[in-house]
Amino acid sequence: MTVGCCQGIETMIQVLSSPKSNILLSSLVYPLYHSYAIHDQLEIRKYELLPDQDWEIDLQGVEAIADENTIAIVICNPHNPCGNVYTYHHLKKVAEMARKLGIMVISDEVFKETIYGKNPFVPMGTFSSIVPVVTLGSISKGWLVPGWRIGWIAMNDPNNVFKTTGVVESIKDLLNISPDPSTILQFALPNILEKTKKDYFEKKNLTLSQNVDMTFDALKEIPCLVCPKKPESCTSLVAKLDLSLLEDIRDDVDFCMKLAREENLVLLPGEVFGMNNWVRISIGVERSMIEDAFVRLKGFFTRHVKSQTT
Ligand SMILES: Cc1ncc(COP(=O)(O)O)c(C=O)c1O
């Protein structure tokens, strides 16, 4: 058990760091992976996600950047912030590719209870007979309790690769000298996982799905923000910023800073996730807030649009 999924990320990066190793992270990644890898001097190699192919992993690109010092590939499924859910077929290909490269898969599944699209969630552990998989999870997102700080590192390893290579021992050693989640929550966790009623998730995910529909439609009125794929999961939507339509905006950070200053509206610049000139819009809020946000966005766009494009 870990103190939220964050401690799972910290632990795995620390365990895998060694002077020559490198790790494969997607270009759009939850920034903590990046921060810990930099902190622990683990070389980062970035692979691309393909926005026009349901944000699938560019498998050829992965093979091109991996070498004999590559230790693991990190995937995020459901993907924050893109909101896609990988198919069985794609995940199997990821497993086969990782096997070919001789690397493990670390699968961040922290959003697995936050799915409202048509693709069913397939745990990466399903493919553990092909490749050893470490699954990271927590209750922060599914149960909307980020402050409770309890999560886990799960080994999917029928061939005992993690045991024989010392990975399990290293994780245990590290967790032994780190703080634990609160004992009350450790005791409560089995009940939380096993006894939460299905309709709790259904209700929450229905609201998110309605918010996503509304946001996706409202974006059509803001031509400088283009969302390539309606999210099927998670609590945000990413949109590409078309700077050619705007008069005096340099990049995503400039866009977000001016929007905050002029309209009191905060969107997250893609730079934070490693993708310049994209923005992330949060949909995990009340409907009225989304409506209000789009009134402000429209006002901002109208003021900054190039005159010949109006
Ligand atoms: C993809 C991803 N992984 C991990 C985390 C961290 O989860 P926790 O709050 O359980 O530490 C987050 C939080 O936003 C996340 O988006």
The ligand as an SDF file (V2000), in Angstrom:
LIG
                    3D

 16 16  0  0  0  0  0  0  0  0999 V2000
   -2.4090    9.8620  -14.0320 C   0  0  0  0  0  0  0  0  0  0  0  0
   -2.2980   10.1360  -12.5680 C   0  0  0  0  0  0  0  0  0  0  0  0
   -1.5550    9.3100  -11.8070 N   0  0  0  0  0  0  0  0  0  0  0  0
   -1.4270    9.5300  -10.4910 C   0  0  0  0  0  0  0  0  0  0  0  0
   -2.0390   10.5920   -9.8670 C   0  0  0  0  0  0  0  0  0  0  0  0
   -1.8480   10.7930   -8.3860 C   0  0  0  0  0  0  0  0  0  0  0  0
   -2.8800   10.1430   -7.6850 O   0  0  0  0  0  0  0  0  0  0  0  0
   -3.0190   10.2550   -6.0850 P   0  0  0  0  0  0  0  0  0  0  0  0
   -3.8610   11.4490   -5.8050 O   0  0  0  0  0  0  0  0  0  0  0  0
   -3.7240    8.9900   -5.6910 O   0  0  0  0  0  0  0  0  0  0  0  0
   -1.6790   10.3450   -5.4940 O   0  0  0  0  0  0  0  0  0  0  0  0
   -2.8230   11.4680  -10.6200 C   0  0  0  0  0  0  0  0  0  0  0  0
   -3.4540   12.6410   -9.9980 C   0  0  0  0  0  0  0  0  0  0  0  0
   -3.9920   13.5170  -10.6270 O   0  0  0  0  0  0  0  0  0  0  0  0
   -2.9480   11.2360  -12.0130 C   0  0  0  0  0  0  0  0  0  0  0  0
   -3.6740   12.0460  -12.7850 O   0  0  0  0  0  0  0  0  0  0  0  0
  1  2  1  0
  2  3  1  0
  2 15  2  0
  3  4  2  0
  4  5  1  0
  5  6  1  0
  5 12  2  0
  6  7  1  0
  7  8  1  0
  8  9  2  0
  8 10  1  0
  8 11  1  0
 12 13  1  0
 12 15  1  0
 13 14  2  0
 15 16  1  0
M  END
$$$$
